[in-house]
Every structure is written in structure tokens, then in C-alpha cells.
């Protein structure tokens, strides 16, 4: 995965976040709720993959976890018919006991909507990085060329068990026609 070893930095140290994205990236609350509001509830999730795999070394380090298996979920979040966020969630096997097993059954329901409705949810600090948006071309009809995608990641503690959520904010492509279609 090309974005496995990104140069993450604490959000408070990131000066280069574009002003149009800064507030959304630094927001500690539910991105799902924010996107639904911004797009007048014209919002949905498309699951790209959700399967068991070994997390990348950088993800294990971020999670402070040695699990060899995790449920990894990759989705596109759509607003107003356009993909606006690519999200990757890493749910270590050791974090999926008890009520947390419900995370395995989300289907096309938003992860954020579920976790932010749970009592006692804690969020760790937000880290940010940028990446070439062309890294996501495999999932989209229209290809990015020189655009940059900004990302944030956080550890969430659901019932005191860590899960990692990484969200990549997709830029407006130079040509937006056909972007809502996903390559088969």
C-alpha cells in the first residue's frame, strides 16, 4: 500500500493545511455528521474492502499493538454524489471482543456514526499528512494528476480498546465529470 509509511505530524504543528480544509481536518467530532450537514444528507458509504489482514508496521506502531490480524475496512464516503473522503480503519483483533464485535457488521453504515453514538468513546490526538491524490485513482473513474489529498488519523478508544481511523480528504479533480462512478 503506497500510503502505509506517510510522514504524519501532530495536527497542531501542521501549518500547510489548506484553509478550506483546516476546520474539518481539526474537528474532534464526527466527520460523518459534518459531511451529512454539508451535503444536506445526500451522503452514503461505499465499502471497497473489509477483510482480515496483518496491519502495516506503521499501523501497529500507531496502535501500540502487536496483533498479527486486524479487520481492515476501506471505504469511500460520498457527498452530493461525489467521493469526498477515502477512509481506512484498522480494528485489531484484540479490540473486537464483547460489544465491539458490532464493528464487524457495519456493512455500508458509517463507522463514525456508530462509534460516536457509543458511551465512553475517547479520541486520541489528530495527526495529519499530505499525499498525492493520484494514489486513489484505482478507486475512481476520473484520475487525479497533480492534486494533493490531506489526511488525518486518530486513535479511538471504544470501550477502552484502540481502533485506528485514517481519513483522506479527496480534492476537487481538475475534471469532475464521472467521478461518482467506481472502477469495477
N, C-alpha and C positions, 0 to 999 in steps of 0.2 A: 504494500500500500504506500503510495508516494507521500502521503501526509502523516506517516507514522512518527517521523522524527522532526517535527516542526520546532521552531525557535520560540517557545512560549515565554511570556513575561508577565509579571503581575500587572493587572489592569491599570492600577494607579500610576504605573511607570510608563504606560503607552501614550506617547504624545501624538503619534501619527494617525490615530483612528480618525477617519473622515467625520466631520461634524454631523453629517446626515445620519450616521450610524451610531455615533458615540453614546447617546442616551439609551438606545435599545441594547447595545452591547453591554453597557454597565448596569443595566436594570437587574436587580436581585429577584424580581418577581417572575411570574410565569410568562415565558415567551409565547406560549400558545394563546393565552388570554390577550396578550398585546397584539398578536397577529390577527386574531379574530376581530378585535376592535378596529384595527387599521383597515381591514378588508370587509367591514360590515357583515361579518360572519360567513363570508364567501371563503371558506377555509377547509382544507382537508389534508389528510396524510396519505402518502403512497409508500408502502413498505417496499424497499428494494431487496433487502435480505434480513433474515432474522434466524441465526443458527448458532450452534455451539462451535467455538474455536478457541485457540490459545490467543490471549491478548498479546499485543506487541510489547516488547520490553519497556518502551516508554509509558505505555498504559499501565503495566504492572507497577512501575515505579510511582506513577501518579496516584494510583490506588493504594499504595503501600500494601500490596497483596501479592502473594506468590502463587495464587490459583493457576493451575495449568489449563483450566477450562472456564470460559465465560459465555454467557448468552450475549451475542453482539447483534445489535439492531441498527440497521442503516435505513433511513427514510428521507423522503423529500417532503417538505411542508409547502403546501400551495396556498397562495392568497390571490384572490381575484383571477383564478385560472392559471397563474404563473408560478413556477417553482421559485420560492424565495429563500429557503433555507435547506441545506443538506445537514442532517444530524446523524451522529454516530454515538450510540450508547453502549457502554461496556458494563455488564452486570455479572460480577464474579459469582461463580457457583456458590461460594460460601455466603454470599449475601442474599441468596434466593430461598431461604427457609421460611417456614411459617407463612404469615400473610404476604410476605414479599414474593411468594410464588405467583401471585397475580400478575407480576410484571411479564411473565412468560406468555400470558394470554391476551395481550393488548390488541393484537391484530392491527387494524388501521386506526385504532384510537390513539390520541396523542399521549405520549409518556408524560409530558408536563402537566396535562390536565389531571392525570391520575396522581402523580406524586404530590402536586401542590394541594390536593384535597385530603392528604393523609395527615393525621395529627403528629406533631413532634418532628416534622421534616426539618432538617438543618442543611444549609448550603455553605460550603466552604468558599474561600476566595475565588474570584474570577481571574483567569489568566487569558491573555489574548495573543494572537499571532496573525500574520497575513500569509497568503498562499496564492499562487497563480490559479485563477478561476478555471483555467483550461483543465485542471486536474479532475473536474467534474463533467467534462464533455461526454464521457462514456454513458452518462445517465440522461443526457438531454438531446433534443433534436437539433437545436442551434448550438454552434460551437463558440466558446469564448476564445479570444485570441490573446490580447494583452491585458485584459481586465484583472483586477485583484479582488479576491474574496477575503473578508476579515472573519476571524473565528474567535469564539470564546469557549472555554471549557471550565467546568466546575465539578467538584466532588459534592454529591448529595449524600446525606446520611438518612436513610429510610429505616426507621426502627433500629437506629444505631448501626446499620450495615451500609458500607460505601457502595455507591454506583457512580460511574463517570459519564458525564454528558458533554459532548462536544458539538457545537453548532456553527456551521459555516454559512455566513450571510452572502448569498449569491448577488453579484452586481447586476445592474441592468445591462444586458448584452447590447452590442452595437446594433444588432438586428434582432428584434424581439419576436418576429413572426415565427409561429410554430413552436415556441419554447415550451408550451404546456404539454407537448407530446413527449413521452418517454421512449427511448430506443428499446426495442424488444431484444 
